Amino acid sequence: MDKSLFAMQAGLCKAIAHPTRIEILNLLRDGERCVCEIYPALDIEQPNVSRHLAVLKNEGILSSRKEGLKVIYRVSDERIYELLDLVTLILKEQLEKRTRALA
């Protein structure tokens, strides 16, 4: 594999490697949303949410469009949810193994 591809993979993983960003992605599972809808749902200040959105957008995970004064965000590739779901499944299986090992 090309080292530049490894760097791109690391960039994508780094972009989603924050609880707030994962929470944002989960909010967008139901469809696109405006920043004005995202930050109240997360109970985080708007500038903080905007920084997280910028990280996701810069990595190509999100795209946006203007609608009047609003900026509407959406997931660029729905397969990001397959990735998140796979990580969740792995974590659940690891937790089950640990629980059985302690029993």
Z-matrix of the N, CA and C atoms (Angstrom, degrees):
N
C 1 1.447
C 2 1.529 1 110.10
N 3 1.281 2 115.18 1 147.50
C 4 1.461 3 123.30 2 179.54
C 5 1.536 4 110.09 3 -72.89
N 6 1.332 5 117.08 4 134.61
C 7 1.462 6 121.02 5 -179.68
C 8 1.524 7 112.20 6 -60.03
N 9 1.332 8 117.61 7 -30.37
C 10 1.460 9 119.02 8 178.68
C 11 1.525 10 110.92 9 -66.79
N 12 1.330 11 116.69 10 -31.62
C 13 1.463 12 119.98 11 176.22
C 14 1.526 13 110.17 12 -67.62
N 15 1.342 14 117.34 13 -38.78
C 16 1.464 15 120.36 14 176.21
C 17 1.522 16 110.40 15 -60.61
N 18 1.321 17 116.10 16 -41.37
C 19 1.467 18 120.38 17 179.08
C 20 1.525 19 110.97 18 -64.39
N 21 1.322 20 116.52 19 -39.12
C 22 1.469 21 120.30 20 178.28
C 23 1.528 22 110.47 21 -66.93
N 24 1.327 23 116.89 22 -40.71
C 25 1.466 24 120.38 23 177.37
C 26 1.524 25 110.19 24 -61.33
N 27 1.331 26 115.67 25 -44.38
C 28 1.459 27 120.03 26 179.14
C 29 1.528 28 110.86 27 -62.06
N 30 1.317 29 116.98 28 -39.22
C 31 1.458 30 120.82 29 178.45
C 32 1.512 31 112.39 30 -62.09
N 33 1.314 32 116.33 31 -43.28
C 34 1.464 33 120.65 32 178.55
C 35 1.520 34 110.41 33 -64.33
N 36 1.338 35 116.55 34 -45.56
C 37 1.469 36 120.03 35 179.78
C 38 1.523 37 110.92 36 -63.54
N 39 1.317 38 116.20 37 -40.56
C 40 1.461 39 120.72 38 179.35
C 41 1.529 40 110.54 39 -63.30
N 42 1.310 41 116.77 40 -39.51
C 43 1.470 42 120.89 41 -178.94
C 44 1.522 43 112.05 42 -63.74
N 45 1.315 44 117.72 43 -34.59
C 46 1.470 45 118.58 44 -179.33
C 47 1.524 46 112.16 45 -96.48
N 48 1.328 47 117.44 46 1.41
C 49 1.459 48 121.64 47 -175.69
C 50 1.531 49 112.39 48 -85.22
N 51 1.303 50 116.04 49 48.43
C 52 1.464 51 120.74 50 176.24
C 53 1.525 52 107.71 51 -146.43
N 54 1.327 53 117.68 52 131.96
C 55 1.476 54 119.85 53 -177.42
C 56 1.526 55 113.84 54 -54.57
N 57 1.325 56 117.23 55 -38.93
C 58 1.468 57 119.49 56 -179.70
C 59 1.520 58 110.94 57 -65.31
N 60 1.322 59 117.62 58 -39.12
C 61 1.460 60 120.36 59 -179.91
C 62 1.522 61 111.10 60 -68.34
N 63 1.311 62 116.42 61 -37.69
C 64 1.470 63 119.37 62 176.32
C 65 1.529 64 109.59 63 -65.35
N 66 1.314 65 116.20 64 -39.35
C 67 1.470 66 120.60 65 177.70
C 68 1.531 67 110.87 66 -63.62
N 69 1.325 68 116.86 67 -41.23
C 70 1.466 69 121.00 68 176.60
C 71 1.524 70 110.05 69 -60.16
N 72 1.330 71 116.49 70 -47.17
C 73 1.468 72 120.06 71 179.65
C 74 1.517 73 110.75 72 -60.15
N 75 1.317 74 117.57 73 -39.83
C 76 1.464 75 119.64 74 178.64
C 77 1.521 76 111.69 75 -66.75
N 78 1.318 77 117.71 76 -34.87
C 79 1.471 78 120.51 77 175.08
C 80 1.529 79 110.96 78 -62.85
N 81 1.328 80 115.80 79 -34.67
C 82 1.461 81 120.47 80 -177.31
C 83 1.530 82 113.03 81 -83.33
N 84 1.319 83 117.95 82 -0.49
C 85 1.475 84 120.83 83 176.18
C 86 1.531 85 111.03 84 -59.59
N 87 1.310 86 115.43 85 -33.66
C 88 1.468 87 120.24 86 -177.37
C 89 1.523 88 112.91 87 -85.26
N 90 1.321 89 116.86 88 0.07
C 91 1.460 90 119.95 89 179.71
C 92 1.510 91 111.42 90 127.88
N 93 1.309 92 114.14 91 177.27
C 94 1.458 93 120.22 92 -175.41
C 95 1.523 94 111.44 93 -67.07
N 96 1.335 95 113.58 94 153.94
C 97 1.463 96 120.52 95 -179.44
C 98 1.523 97 110.43 96 -145.84
N 99 1.300 98 113.88 97 154.70
C 100 1.460 99 122.33 98 174.71
C 101 1.529 100 108.55 99 -85.41
N 102 1.329 101 116.17 100 153.07
C 103 1.463 102 120.24 101 175.01
C 104 1.520 103 109.31 102 -54.02
N 105 1.329 104 115.96 103 -36.71
C 106 1.466 105 120.66 104 -178.26
C 107 1.527 106 112.05 105 -63.75
N 108 1.324 107 117.94 106 -17.18
C 109 1.468 108 121.87 107 175.16
C 110 1.525 109 111.80 108 -96.65
N 111 1.327 110 116.06 109 -27.58
C 112 1.461 111 120.27 110 -174.49
C 113 1.528 112 112.11 111 -75.94
N 114 1.328 113 117.16 112 -50.29
C 115 1.467 114 117.31 113 -173.50
C 116 1.524 115 113.76 114 -65.69
N 117 1.347 116 120.46 115 -36.02
C 118 1.469 117 117.49 116 176.15
C 119 1.541 118 112.08 117 -67.01
N 120 1.327 119 116.49 118 -34.89
C 121 1.464 120 120.21 119 -179.53
C 122 1.531 121 111.16 120 -65.82
N 123 1.338 122 116.23 121 -29.49
C 124 1.463 123 120.80 122 -179.34
C 125 1.522 124 112.34 123 -93.17
N 126 1.335 125 116.25 124 -12.18
C 127 1.460 126 122.18 125 -176.01
C 128 1.534 127 110.83 126 57.47
N 129 1.341 128 114.31 127 44.93
C 130 1.460 129 122.78 128 178.46
C 131 1.526 130 106.79 129 -129.18
N 132 1.314 131 116.19 130 148.75
C 133 1.468 132 119.53 131 -179.51
C 134 1.526 133 111.08 132 -64.39
N 135 1.321 134 115.29 133 147.05
C 136 1.465 135 122.63 134 -175.34
C 137 1.529 136 113.71 135 -56.38
N 138 1.351 137 120.14 136 -44.03
C 139 1.473 138 118.11 137 -179.97
C 140 1.533 139 112.70 138 -61.69
N 141 1.321 140 116.66 139 -35.75
C 142 1.463 141 121.26 140 178.23
C 143 1.531 142 110.25 141 -65.17
N 144 1.323 143 116.39 142 -45.68
C 145 1.468 144 120.64 143 178.23
C 146 1.526 145 109.92 144 -62.57
N 147 1.313 146 117.38 145 -40.91
C 148 1.465 147 121.10 146 179.94
C 149 1.528 148 111.49 147 -61.17
N 150 1.330 149 116.96 148 -38.30
C 151 1.475 150 119.82 149 177.07
C 152 1.533 151 110.79 150 -63.40
N 153 1.333 152 116.50 151 -43.00
C 154 1.465 153 120.03 152 178.81
C 155 1.527 154 111.23 153 -65.80
N 156 1.317 155 116.56 154 -40.35
C 157 1.462 156 120.39 155 176.99
C 158 1.522 157 110.93 156 -61.63
N 159 1.328 158 116.42 157 -39.44
C 160 1.465 159 120.77 158 179.92
C 161 1.533 160 110.97 159 -63.84
N 162 1.331 161 117.22 160 -39.84
C 163 1.467 162 120.40 161 177.96
C 164 1.524 163 109.79 162 -61.53
N 165 1.329 164 116.07 163 -46.74
C 166 1.471 165 120.19 164 -179.42
C 167 1.528 166 111.19 165 -65.46
N 168 1.310 167 116.35 166 -38.54
C 169 1.472 168 119.94 167 179.66
C 170 1.520 169 111.45 168 -69.61
N 171 1.329 170 116.99 169 -42.57
C 172 1.465 171 120.81 170 -179.84
C 173 1.519 172 112.23 171 -62.26
N 174 1.314 173 116.77 172 -28.00
C 175 1.455 174 121.00 173 179.32
C 176 1.529 175 111.13 174 -87.93
N 177 1.340 176 117.01 175 -3.34
C 178 1.458 177 121.06 176 177.88
C 179 1.511 178 114.03 177 85.19
N 180 1.326 179 117.06 178 8.12
C 181 1.459 180 121.27 179 -179.20
C 182 1.523 181 110.15 180 -77.42
N 183 1.321 182 116.23 181 -34.90
C 184 1.467 183 122.26 182 176.98
C 185 1.516 184 110.13 183 -116.70
N 186 1.314 185 114.69 184 155.52
C 187 1.456 186 121.44 185 168.68
C 188 1.522 187 106.30 186 -129.60
N 189 1.322 188 116.11 187 165.04
C 190 1.459 189 119.29 188 -177.41
C 191 1.515 190 110.17 189 -143.56
N 192 1.321 191 113.53 190 163.41
C 193 1.458 192 120.89 191 175.31
C 194 1.519 193 107.38 192 -146.08
N 195 1.319 194 115.04 193 152.05
C 196 1.461 195 120.04 194 177.18
C 197 1.522 196 108.69 195 -90.29
N 198 1.305 197 114.61 196 140.56
C 199 1.465 198 122.40 197 174.74
C 200 1.523 199 105.78 198 -135.49
N 201 1.312 200 115.59 199 90.95
C 202 1.464 201 120.02 200 -172.40
C 203 1.518 202 108.59 201 68.31
N 204 1.323 203 116.18 202 -124.16
C 205 1.458 204 120.61 203 177.67
C 206 1.524 205 112.25 204 -88.50
N 207 1.316 206 117.32 205 -9.74
C 208 1.464 207 121.81 206 -176.86
C 209 1.524 208 111.13 207 -86.47
N 210 1.323 209 114.72 208 147.40
C 211 1.465 210 121.43 209 170.37
C 212 1.525 211 106.38 210 -110.73
N 213 1.317 212 115.10 211 121.23
C 214 1.458 213 121.95 212 -177.07
C 215 1.530 214 108.57 213 -102.93
N 216 1.339 215 116.05 214 128.30
C 217 1.461 216 121.34 215 -178.90
C 218 1.518 217 110.61 216 -108.03
N 219 1.337 218 114.42 217 147.82
C 220 1.467 219 120.78 218 175.80
C 221 1.523 220 108.01 219 -148.40
N 222 1.307 221 115.24 220 159.55
C 223 1.460 222 121.14 221 177.67
C 224 1.527 223 107.78 222 -75.68
N 225 1.326 224 115.86 223 132.91
C 226 1.468 225 120.92 224 -177.63
C 227 1.524 226 112.64 225 -74.74
N 228 1.328 227 116.18 226 -33.81
C 229 1.459 228 121.06 227 -177.07
C 230 1.523 229 107.89 228 -141.07
N 231 1.321 230 115.84 229 113.16
C 232 1.464 231 121.91 230 -175.88
C 233 1.526 232 113.16 231 -59.87
N 234 1.336 233 117.56 232 -15.93
C 235 1.466 234 119.75 233 179.78
C 236 1.523 235 112.21 234 -66.03
N 237 1.341 236 117.55 235 -14.26
C 238 1.457 237 119.32 236 175.91
C 239 1.522 238 109.96 237 -59.83
N 240 1.338 239 116.71 238 -30.43
C 241 1.460 240 120.49 239 178.66
C 242 1.522 241 111.60 240 -71.40
N 243 1.320 242 117.41 241 -32.40
C 244 1.463 243 120.44 242 174.73
C 245 1.524 244 109.15 243 -62.70
N 246 1.328 245 116.07 244 -41.68
C 247 1.465 246 121.03 245 178.38
C 248 1.527 247 110.53 246 -62.46
N 249 1.322 248 116.92 247 -48.72
C 250 1.466 249 120.39 248 179.73
C 251 1.519 250 111.61 249 -63.37
N 252 1.328 251 117.02 250 -39.69
C 253 1.465 252 120.43 251 178.86
C 254 1.524 253 111.35 252 -65.77
N 255 1.325 254 116.76 253 -37.29
C 256 1.460 255 120.93 254 177.87
C 257 1.531 256 110.55 255 -65.91
N 258 1.312 257 117.29 256 -42.48
C 259 1.461 258 120.93 257 177.09
C 260 1.529 259 109.69 258 -61.02
N 261 1.321 260 117.52 259 -43.09
C 262 1.460 261 121.72 260 178.87
C 263 1.528 262 110.68 261 -61.23
N 264 1.314 263 116.75 262 -43.76
C 265 1.466 264 121.06 263 178.95
C 266 1.530 265 110.86 264 -61.87
N 267 1.318 266 117.21 265 -45.20
C 268 1.471 267 121.23 266 178.57
C 269 1.531 268 110.20 267 -59.71
N 270 1.322 269 116.90 268 -44.97
C 271 1.457 270 120.96 269 -179.49
C 272 1.524 271 111.90 270 -63.91
N 273 1.330 272 117.39 271 -41.05
C 274 1.465 273 120.98 272 177.99
C 275 1.523 274 110.79 273 -62.99
N 276 1.325 275 116.88 274 -41.97
C 277 1.460 276 120.78 275 178.84
C 278 1.523 277 110.84 276 -65.44
N 279 1.331 278 117.23 277 -40.69
C 280 1.462 279 120.08 278 177.68
C 281 1.526 280 111.09 279 -63.24
N 282 1.320 281 116.71 280 -41.00
C 283 1.460 282 121.21 281 178.93
C 284 1.521 283 110.85 282 -63.95
N 285 1.336 284 116.75 283 -42.18
C 286 1.465 285 120.56 284 177.87
C 287 1.528 286 111.22 285 -61.90
N 288 1.336 287 117.18 286 -42.67
C 289 1.474 288 121.41 287 178.76
C 290 1.515 289 110.74 288 -62.09
N 291 1.327 290 116.79 289 -43.32
C 292 1.472 291 120.41 290 178.74
C 293 1.514 292 111.02 291 -63.81
N 294 1.327 293 116.10 292 -41.19
C 295 1.455 294 120.62 293 -179.46
C 296 1.532 295 110.38 294 -64.26
N 297 1.340 296 116.80 295 -42.83
C 298 1.481 297 120.56 296 178.29
C 299 1.525 298 110.75 297 -65.50
N 300 1.324 299 116.66 298 -37.87
C 301 1.469 300 120.50 299 -178.87
C 302 1.528 301 111.28 300 -66.40
N 303 1.315 302 116.73 301 -31.06
C 304 1.468 303 120.90 302 -179.65
C 305 1.519 304 112.03 303 -81.87
N 306 1.332 305 116.46 304 -18.71
C 307 1.474 306 120.20 305 -176.11
C 308 1.515 307 112.18 306 -77.04
